[in-house]
């Protein structure tokens, strides 16, 4: 399947590089399963700028964005930003899965299983 490209604010490029250099523990943990096409052969990008936002992980082929939310995402102002990010990503035809740090770090393979479930459902719709 052809990899689709999305426009982004060029000012975000350097910041996304910095985020890739300094991942959270939860991002490192999920990246271990996503990197090098390990998850069902799909290619994921880390800290991907799309539009005016940076998303933790992105797979063009699956039309999927994955966000890992730490404790700061409990703050009302961050929840508003997350809502705007989610609305934007859906408005351009992409899907989003959100996980908390606890779901990634404390629940043995929960996030990976949910991503695999998404992939199975996605493949049913495109085949």
Secondary structure as GFF3:
##gff-version 3
##sequence-region A 1 127
A	DSSP	alpha_helix	12	21	.	.	.	ID=ss1
A	DSSP	alpha_helix	25	34	.	.	.	ID=ss2
A	DSSP	three_ten_helix	35	37	.	.	.	ID=ss3
A	DSSP	beta_strand	45	50	.	.	.	ID=ss4
A	DSSP	beta_strand	53	59	.	.	.	ID=ss5
A	DSSP	beta_strand	64	69	.	.	.	ID=ss6
A	DSSP	three_ten_helix	71	74	.	.	.	ID=ss7
A	DSSP	alpha_helix	76	91	.	.	.	ID=ss8
A	DSSP	beta_strand	95	100	.	.	.	ID=ss9
A	DSSP	alpha_helix	101	105	.	.	.	ID=ss10
A	DSSP	alpha_helix	110	126	.	.	.	ID=ss11
###
